């Protein structure tokens, strides 16, 4: 379902362990994810990002630093946990593809769909929704193991689904999350170092975990986390203007005629 508005989970595994009734505790190896991350940062995995032919990476919020993973999922244990981080565009862009990396509990039953939500930027966290794409298809690629969990790259190809949209130049927050087809486990969005131009830490919201309103990462976990993601697309109208320019370059004699007919 696509909703464009006109006018414009989180907790660390340590926090999850507080809820003794949650069956996922056995998967934490009795350590918070920050400790597991400290052990792995000295030997970060080497991976190759896929090419994006004919498109540009509009915004890169950094590769995972494996310091932590923050719950952001629909269904699963918390029912609904939301995480949003900020980004900036200096031009009007057609948004075609979105990519982010997670570690998921082995009990997390991915069902091939997810959410994309773009929010107005405010100094106090996400504002009103500008774009809301719910239940869009996504793909998942297994990359290895981190934090004793499978590590995945999720991709939502908006253009292939006819769901691409235009964002004007400005500052925004973005939420990306997969769906679970079950009632157990979580998907943890991997943290990343903040890139230049990123002006805010990420924000979290989950009634289940005691944060019914958007709350900055520092207040939730004691650290100003950012999360990894890439926004891929093209400059607005490039697809239209380029063929027109190519036509006149291949038929230079037609341009004076067109100018005469238009009275230019």
TITORZA-624064 format. One record per residue (C-alpha): residue number from 1; residue in three letters; x negated, y, z negated. Coordinates in nm, 2 decimals. Each point is the difference from the previous one (the first is absolute). Example, Ala and Ser with C-alpha at 12.3 -4.5 7.8 and 13.67 -1.06 7.14 Angstrom:
# TITORZA-624064
{seq = 1&type = ALA&east = -1.23&north = -0.45&up = -0.78}
{seq = 2&type = SER&east = -0.14&north = 0.34&up = 0.07}
//
This chain:
# TITORZA-624064
{seq = 1&type = UNK&east = 0.00&north = 0.00&up = 0.00}
{seq = 2&type = UNK&east = -0.14&north = 0.34&up = 0.10}
{seq = 3&type = UNK&east = 0.08&north = 0.32&up = -0.18}
{seq = 4&type = UNK&east = -0.16&north = 0.33&up = 0.09}
{seq = 5&type = UNK&east = 0.11&north = 0.29&up = -0.23}
{seq = 6&type = UNK&east = 0.03&north = 0.33&up = 0.17}
{seq = 7&type = UNK&east = -0.16&north = 0.31&up = -0.16}
{seq = 8&type = UNK&east = -0.31&north = -0.08&up = -0.02}
{seq = 9&type = UNK&east = -0.80&north = -2.07&up = -1.59}
{seq = 10&type = UNK&east = -0.14&north = 0.07&up = -0.13}
{seq = 11&type = UNK&east = -0.15&north = -0.07&up = -0.29}
{seq = 12&type = UNK&east = -0.34&north = -0.15&up = -0.02}
{seq = 13&type = UNK&east = -0.01&north = -0.36&up = -0.07}
{seq = 14&type = UNK&east = -0.10&north = 0.10&up = -0.36}
{seq = 15&type = UNK&east = 0.34&north = 0.17&up = -0.03}
{seq = 16&type = UNK&east = 0.18&north = -0.29&up = 0.15}
{seq = 17&type = UNK&east = -0.14&north = -0.22&up = -0.27}
{seq = 18&type = UNK&east = 0.19&north = 0.19&up = -0.26}
{seq = 19&type = UNK&east = 0.32&north = -0.16&up = 0.13}
{seq = 20&type = UNK&east = -0.05&north = -0.35&up = -0.15}
{seq = 21&type = UNK&east = 0.30&north = -0.13&up = 0.19}
{seq = 22&type = UNK&east = -0.16&north = 0.05&up = 0.34}
{seq = 23&type = UNK&east = -0.12&north = -0.33&up = 0.15}
{seq = 24&type = UNK&east = -0.27&north = 0.18&up = 0.20}
{seq = 25&type = UNK&east = -0.22&north = 0.03&up = -0.31}
{seq = 26&type = UNK&east = -0.17&north = -0.33&up = 0.09}
{seq = 27&type = UNK&east = -0.13&north = 0.16&up = 0.31}
{seq = 28&type = UNK&east = -0.18&north = 0.29&up = -0.17}
{seq = 29&type = UNK&east = -0.28&north = -0.22&up = -0.14}
{seq = 30&type = UNK&east = 0.05&north = 0.20&up = -0.32}
{seq = 31&type = UNK&east = -0.18&north = 0.31&up = 0.14}
{seq = 32&type = UNK&east = 0.12&north = 0.33&up = 0.12}
{seq = 33&type = UNK&east = -0.06&north = 0.07&up = 0.36}
{seq = 34&type = UNK&east = -0.24&north = 0.28&up = -0.07}
{seq = 35&type = UNK&east = -0.25&north = -0.25&up = -0.16}
{seq = 36&type = UNK&east = 0.03&north = -0.23&up = 0.29}
{seq = 37&type = UNK&east = -0.06&north = 0.29&up = 0.23}
{seq = 38&type = UNK&east = -0.31&north = 0.11&up = -0.18}
{seq = 39&type = UNK&east = -0.15&north = -0.35&up = 0.06}
{seq = 40&type = UNK&east = 0.08&north = 0.01&up = 0.37}
{seq = 41&type = UNK&east = -0.10&north = 0.35&up = 0.09}
{seq = 42&type = UNK&east = -0.37&north = -0.09&up = 0.01}
{seq = 43&type = UNK&east = 0.06&north = -0.23&up = 0.29}
{seq = 44&type = UNK&east = 0.28&north = 0.14&up = 0.21}
{seq = 45&type = UNK&east = 0.13&north = -0.22&up = 0.28}
{seq = 46&type = UNK&east = -0.09&north = 0.09&up = 0.36}
{seq = 47&type = UNK&east = 0.30&north = 0.02&up = 0.24}
{seq = 48&type = UNK&east = 0.07&north = 0.13&up = 0.34}
{seq = 49&type = UNK&east = 0.31&north = 0.22&up = 0.05}
{seq = 50&type = UNK&east = 0.21&north = -0.08&up = 0.31}
{seq = 51&type = UNK&east = -0.03&north = 0.24&up = 0.29}
{seq = 52&type = UNK&east = 0.28&north = 0.24&up = 0.08}
{seq = 53&type = UNK&east = -0.03&north = 0.05&up = 0.38}
{seq = 54&type = UNK&east = 0.14&north = 0.32&up = 0.14}
{seq = 55&type = UNK&east = 0.08&north = 0.13&up = -0.35}
{seq = 56&type = UNK&east = -0.17&north = 0.20&up = -0.27}
{seq = 57&type = UNK&east = -0.03&north = -0.06&up = -0.37}
{seq = 58&type = UNK&east = 0.18&north = 0.32&up = -0.11}
{seq = 59&type = UNK&east = -0.08&north = -0.05&up = -0.37}
{seq = 60&type = UNK&east = -0.23&north = -0.25&up = -0.18}
{seq = 61&type = UNK&east = 0.05&north = 0.00&up = -0.37}
{seq = 62&type = UNK&east = -0.31&north = -0.22&up = -0.05}
{seq = 63&type = UNK&east = -0.07&north = -0.37&up = 0.00}
{seq = 64&type = UNK&east = 0.07&north = -0.20&up = -0.32}
{seq = 65&type = UNK&east = -0.26&north = 0.05&up = -0.28}
{seq = 66&type = UNK&east = 0.12&north = -0.30&up = -0.19}
{seq = 67&type = UNK&east = 0.01&north = 0.20&up = -0.32}
{seq = 68&type = UNK&east = 0.37&north = -0.08&up = -0.06}
{seq = 69&type = UNK&east = 0.33&north = -0.10&up = 0.16}
{seq = 70&type = UNK&east = 0.33&north = 0.18&up = -0.08}
{seq = 71&type = UNK&east = 0.34&north = -0.17&up = 0.03}
{seq = 72&type = UNK&east = 0.21&north = 0.13&up = 0.29}
{seq = 73&type = UNK&east = 0.27&north = -0.25&up = 0.11}
{seq = 74&type = UNK&east = 0.36&north = -0.05&up = 0.06}
{seq = 75&type = UNK&east = 0.16&north = -0.29&up = -0.19}
{seq = 76&type = UNK&east = -0.24&north = -0.24&up = -0.17}
{seq = 77&type = UNK&east = -0.05&north = 0.03&up = -0.38}
{seq = 78&type = UNK&east = 0.05&north = 0.38&up = -0.05}
{seq = 79&type = UNK&east = 0.29&north = 0.01&up = 0.25}
{seq = 80&type = UNK&east = -0.11&north = 0.34&up = 0.13}
{seq = 81&type = UNK&east = -0.34&north = 0.17&up = -0.05}
{seq = 82&type = UNK&east = -0.10&north = 0.30&up = 0.20}
{seq = 83&type = UNK&east = -0.34&north = 0.16&up = 0.07}
{seq = 84&type = UNK&east = -0.06&north = 0.30&up = 0.22}
{seq = 85&type = UNK&east = -0.32&north = 0.18&up = 0.10}
{seq = 86&type = UNK&east = -0.06&north = 0.32&up = 0.18}
{seq = 87&type = UNK&east = -0.14&north = 0.07&up = 0.35}
{seq = 88&type = UNK&east = -0.04&north = 0.30&up = 0.24}
{seq = 89&type = UNK&east = 0.06&north = 0.05&up = 0.37}
{seq = 90&type = UNK&east = -0.15&north = 0.30&up = 0.19}
{seq = 91&type = UNK&east = 0.22&north = -0.05&up = 0.31}
{seq = 92&type = UNK&east = 0.34&north = -0.13&up = 0.10}
{seq = 93&type = UNK&east = -0.04&north = -0.38&up = 0.04}
{seq = 94&type = UNK&east = 0.20&north = -0.30&up = 0.11}
{seq = 95&type = UNK&east = -0.04&north = -0.26&up = -0.27}
{seq = 96&type = UNK&east = -0.02&north = -0.34&up = 0.16}
{seq = 97&type = UNK&east = -0.17&north = -0.24&up = -0.24}
{seq = 98&type = UNK&east = -0.08&north = -0.03&up = -0.38}
{seq = 99&type = UNK&east = -0.26&north = -0.22&up = -0.16}
{seq = 100&type = UNK&east = -0.08&north = -0.07&up = -0.37}
{seq = 101&type = UNK&east = -0.16&north = -0.28&up = -0.20}
{seq = 102&type = UNK&east = 0.11&north = -0.18&up = -0.31}
{seq = 103&type = UNK&east = -0.06&north = -0.30&up = -0.22}
{seq = 104&type = UNK&east = 0.32&north = -0.20&up = -0.07}
{seq = 105&type = UNK&east = 0.08&north = -0.25&up = -0.27}
{seq = 106&type = UNK&east = 0.00&north = -0.35&up = 0.14}
{seq = 107&type = UNK&east = 0.37&north = -0.02&up = -0.11}
{seq = 108&type = UNK&east = 0.09&north = 0.31&up = 0.20}
{seq = 109&type = UNK&east = 0.22&north = -0.12&up = 0.29}
{seq = 110&type = UNK&east = -0.04&north = 0.25&up = 0.29}
{seq = 111&type = UNK&east = 0.29&north = 0.02&up = 0.24}
{seq = 112&type = UNK&east = -0.14&north = 0.20&up = 0.29}
{seq = 113&type = UNK&east = 0.17&north = 0.33&up = -0.07}
{seq = 114&type = UNK&east = -0.09&north = 0.32&up = -0.18}
{seq = 115&type = UNK&east = 0.07&north = 0.37&up = -0.07}
{seq = 116&type = UNK&east = -0.15&north = 0.32&up = 0.13}
{seq = 117&type = UNK&east = 0.09&north = 0.31&up = -0.18}
{seq = 118&type = UNK&east = -0.14&north = 0.35&up = 0.07}
{seq = 119&type = UNK&east = 0.05&north = 0.26&up = -0.27}
{seq = 120&type = UNK&east = -0.03&north = 0.38&up = -0.02}
{seq = 121&type = UNK&east = -0.33&north = 0.10&up = -0.17}
{seq = 122&type = UNK&east = 0.03&north = 0.19&up = -0.32}
{seq = 123&type = UNK&east = -0.28&north = 0.07&up = -0.27}
{seq = 124&type = UNK&east = 0.20&north = -0.22&up = -0.23}
{seq = 125&type = UNK&east = 0.04&north = -0.31&up = 0.21}
{seq = 126&type = UNK&east = 0.23&north = -0.12&up = 0.27}
{seq = 127&type = UNK&east = 0.29&north = 0.23&up = 0.08}
{seq = 128&type = UNK&east = 0.30&north = -0.08&up = 0.22}
{seq = 129&type = UNK&east = -0.01&north = -0.27&up = 0.26}
{seq = 130&type = UNK&east = -0.08&north = 0.11&up = 0.36}
{seq = 131&type = UNK&east = 0.00&north = -0.34&up = 0.16}
{seq = 132&type = UNK&east = 0.14&north = -0.33&up = -0.14}
{seq = 133&type = UNK&east = -0.05&north = -0.31&up = 0.20}
{seq = 134&type = UNK&east = 0.13&north = -0.30&up = -0.19}
{seq = 135&type = UNK&east = -0.02&north = -0.37&up = 0.10}
{seq = 136&type = UNK&east = -0.25&north = 0.05&up = 0.28}
{seq = 137&type = UNK&east = -0.20&north = -0.30&up = 0.12}
{seq = 138&type = UNK&east = -0.36&north = -0.03&up = -0.10}
{seq = 139&type = UNK&east = -0.29&north = -0.25&up = 0.05}
{seq = 140&type = UNK&east = -0.25&north = -0.13&up = -0.25}
{seq = 141&type = UNK&east = -0.36&north = -0.11&up = 0.06}
{seq = 142&type = UNK&east = -0.19&north = -0.21&up = -0.26}
{seq = 143&type = UNK&east = -0.34&north = 0.16&up = -0.07}
{seq = 144&type = UNK&east = -0.13&north = -0.22&up = -0.28}
{seq = 145&type = UNK&east = 0.02&north = 0.00&up = -0.38}
{seq = 146&type = UNK&east = -0.03&north = 0.29&up = -0.25}
{seq = 147&type = UNK&east = 0.10&north = 0.01&up = -0.37}
{seq = 148&type = UNK&east = 0.07&north = -0.38&up = 0.02}
{seq = 149&type = UNK&east = 0.28&north = 0.08&up = 0.25}
{seq = 150&type = UNK&east = 0.04&north = -0.01&up = 0.37}
{seq = 151&type = UNK&east = -0.10&north = 0.33&up = 0.17}
{seq = 152&type = UNK&east = 0.21&north = 0.12&up = 0.29}
{seq = 153&type = UNK&east = 0.02&north = 0.27&up = 0.26}
{seq = 154&type = UNK&east = 0.36&north = 0.11&up = 0.08}
{seq = 155&type = UNK&east = 0.09&north = 0.17&up = 0.32}
{seq = 156&type = UNK&east = 0.32&north = 0.17&up = 0.10}
{seq = 157&type = UNK&east = 0.02&north = 0.06&up = 0.38}
{seq = 158&type = UNK&east = 0.26&north = 0.27&up = 0.02}
{seq = 159&type = UNK&east = -0.04&north = 0.05&up = 0.38}
{seq = 160&type = UNK&east = 0.07&north = -0.37&up = 0.08}
{seq = 161&type = UNK&east = 0.32&north = 0.02&up = -0.20}
{seq = 162&type = UNK&east = 0.12&north = 0.34&up = 0.15}
{seq = 163&type = UNK&east = -0.04&north = 0.16&up = -0.34}
{seq = 164&type = UNK&east = -0.28&north = 0.24&up = 0.07}
{seq = 165&type = UNK&east = 0.06&north = 0.36&up = -0.13}
{seq = 166&type = UNK&east = -0.15&north = 0.34&up = 0.02}
{seq = 167&type = UNK&east = -0.16&north = 0.18&up = -0.29}
{seq = 168&type = UNK&east = -0.08&north = 0.37&up = 0.02}
{seq = 169&type = UNK&east = -0.33&north = 0.13&up = -0.14}
{seq = 170&type = UNK&east = 0.00&north = 0.02&up = -0.37}
{seq = 171&type = UNK&east = -0.05&north = -0.19&up = -0.33}
{seq = 172&type = UNK&east = 0.21&north = -0.31&up = -0.10}
{seq = 173&type = UNK&east = 0.02&north = -0.30&up = -0.23}
{seq = 174&type = UNK&east = 0.04&north = -0.35&up = 0.15}
{seq = 175&type = UNK&east = 0.13&north = -0.32&up = -0.15}
{seq = 176&type = UNK&east = -0.07&north = -0.34&up = 0.16}
{seq = 177&type = UNK&east = 0.12&north = -0.33&up = -0.15}
{seq = 178&type = UNK&east = 0.09&north = -0.35&up = 0.11}
{seq = 179&type = UNK&east = 0.31&north = -0.20&up = -0.09}
{seq = 180&type = UNK&east = 0.01&north = -0.32&up = -0.20}
{seq = 181&type = UNK&east = 0.25&north = -0.27&up = 0.09}
{seq = 182&type = UNK&east = -0.03&north = -0.14&up = -0.36}
{seq = 183&type = UNK&east = 0.03&north = 0.12&up = -0.35}
{seq = 184&type = UNK&east = -0.36&north = -0.06&up = -0.12}
{seq = 185&type = UNK&east = -0.33&north = 0.17&up = 0.04}
{seq = 186&type = UNK&east = -0.12&north = 0.34&up = 0.12}
{seq = 187&type = UNK&east = -0.19&north = 0.17&up = 0.28}
{seq = 188&type = UNK&east = -0.28&north = 0.22&up = -0.13}
{seq = 189&type = UNK&east = -0.11&north = 0.29&up = 0.22}
{seq = 190&type = UNK&east = -0.38&north = 0.02&up = -0.01}
{seq = 191&type = UNK&east = -0.16&north = 0.32&up = -0.12}
{seq = 192&type = UNK&east = -0.24&north = 0.21&up = 0.21}
{seq = 193&type = UNK&east = -0.24&north = 0.30&up = -0.05}
{seq = 194&type = UNK&east = 0.18&north = 0.32&up = 0.08}
{seq = 195&type = UNK&east = -0.09&north = 0.14&up = 0.34}
{seq = 196&type = UNK&east = -0.07&north = 0.37&up = 0.08}
{seq = 197&type = UNK&east = 0.34&north = 0.18&up = 0.03}
{seq = 198&type = UNK&east = 0.17&north = -0.23&up = -0.25}
{seq = 199&type = UNK&east = 0.11&north = 0.25&up = -0.26}
{seq = 200&type = UNK&east = 0.20&north = -0.22&up = -0.24}
{seq = 201&type = UNK&east = -0.03&north = -0.33&up = -0.18}
{seq = 202&type = UNK&east = 0.27&north = -0.26&up = 0.08}
{seq = 203&type = UNK&east = 0.34&north = 0.00&up = -0.19}
{seq = 204&type = UNK&east = 0.19&north = -0.29&up = -0.13}
{seq = 205&type = UNK&east = 0.37&north = -0.06&up = -0.08}
{seq = 206&type = UNK&east = 0.16&north = -0.31&up = -0.15}
{seq = 207&type = UNK&east = 0.29&north = -0.02&up = -0.25}
{seq = 208&type = UNK&east = -0.11&north = -0.36&up = -0.08}
{seq = 209&type = UNK&east = -0.34&north = 0.12&up = -0.12}
{seq = 210&type = UNK&east = 0.13&north = 0.30&up = -0.19}
{seq = 211&type = UNK&east = -0.06&north = 0.28&up = 0.26}
{seq = 212&type = UNK&east = 0.34&north = 0.09&up = 0.15}
{seq = 213&type = UNK&east = -0.14&north = 0.32&up = 0.15}
{seq = 214&type = UNK&east = -0.30&north = 0.06&up = 0.22}
{seq = 215&type = UNK&east = -0.31&north = 0.00&up = -0.23}
{seq = 216&type = UNK&east = -0.36&north = 0.06&up = 0.09}
{seq = 217&type = UNK&east = -0.25&north = -0.29&up = -0.02}
{seq = 218&type = UNK&east = -0.19&north = 0.16&up = -0.28}
{seq = 219&type = UNK&east = 0.30&north = -0.02&up = -0.23}
{seq = 220&type = UNK&east = 0.08&north = -0.36&up = 0.10}
{seq = 221&type = UNK&east = -0.35&north = -0.15&up = 0.00}
{seq = 222&type = UNK&east = -0.24&north = 0.26&up = -0.14}
{seq = 223&type = UNK&east = -0.17&north = 0.04&up = 0.34}
{seq = 224&type = UNK&east = 0.07&north = 0.23&up = 0.30}
{seq = 225&type = UNK&east = 0.04&north = -0.28&up = 0.26}
{seq = 226&type = UNK&east = 0.05&north = 0.03&up = 0.37}
{seq = 227&type = UNK&east = 0.10&north = -0.29&up = 0.23}
{seq = 228&type = UNK&east = -0.12&north = -0.12&up = 0.34}
{seq = 229&type = UNK&east = 0.20&north = 0.05&up = 0.32}
{seq = 230&type = UNK&east = -0.04&north = 0.11&up = 0.36}
{seq = 231&type = UNK&east = 0.25&north = 0.19&up = 0.21}
{seq = 232&type = UNK&east = -0.03&north = -0.06&up = 0.37}
{seq = 233&type = UNK&east = 0.16&north = 0.19&up = 0.29}
{seq = 234&type = UNK&east = -0.04&north = 0.26&up = 0.26}
{seq = 235&type = UNK&east = 0.03&north = 0.38&up = 0.05}
{seq = 236&type = UNK&east = 0.36&north = 0.10&up = 0.06}
{seq = 237&type = UNK&east = 0.09&north = 0.01&up = 0.37}
{seq = 238&type = UNK&east = -0.33&north = -0.14&up = 0.11}
{seq = 239&type = UNK&east = 0.18&north = -0.29&up = 0.17}
{seq = 240&type = UNK&east = 0.21&north = 0.25&up = 0.20}
{seq = 241&type = UNK&east = -0.26&north = 0.27&up = 0.08}
{seq = 242&type = UNK&east = -0.28&north = -0.24&up = 0.11}
{seq = 243&type = UNK&east = 0.19&north = -0.17&up = 0.29}
{seq = 244&type = UNK&east = 0.12&north = 0.34&up = 0.12}
{seq = 245&type = UNK&east = -0.35&north = 0.14&up = 0.01}
{seq = 246&type = UNK&east = -0.13&north = -0.31&up = 0.17}
{seq = 247&type = UNK&east = 0.27&north = 0.04&up = 0.27}
{seq = 248&type = UNK&east = -0.10&north = 0.35&up = 0.09}
{seq = 249&type = UNK&east = -0.37&north = -0.09&up = -0.01}
{seq = 250&type = UNK&east = 0.06&north = -0.27&up = 0.25}
{seq = 251&type = UNK&east = 0.23&north = 0.23&up = 0.21}
{seq = 252&type = UNK&east = -0.17&north = 0.34&up = -0.02}
{seq = 253&type = UNK&east = 0.19&north = 0.14&up = 0.30}
{seq = 254&type = UNK&east = 0.33&north = -0.04&up = -0.18}
{seq = 255&type = UNK&east = -0.08&north = 0.24&up = -0.28}
{seq = 256&type = UNK&east = 0.01&north = 0.32&up = 0.21}
{seq = 257&type = UNK&east = 0.33&north = -0.11&up = 0.15}
{seq = 258&type = UNK&east = 0.15&north = -0.05&up = -0.34}
{seq = 259&type = UNK&east = -0.12&north = 0.34&up = -0.11}
{seq = 260&type = UNK&east = 0.16&north = 0.16&up = 0.31}
{seq = 261&type = UNK&east = 0.33&north = -0.18&up = -0.06}
{seq = 262&type = UNK&east = 0.01&north = 0.10&up = -0.37}
{seq = 263&type = UNK&east = -0.10&north = 0.36&up = 0.09}
{seq = 264&type = UNK&east = -0.31&north = -0.02&up = -0.21}
//
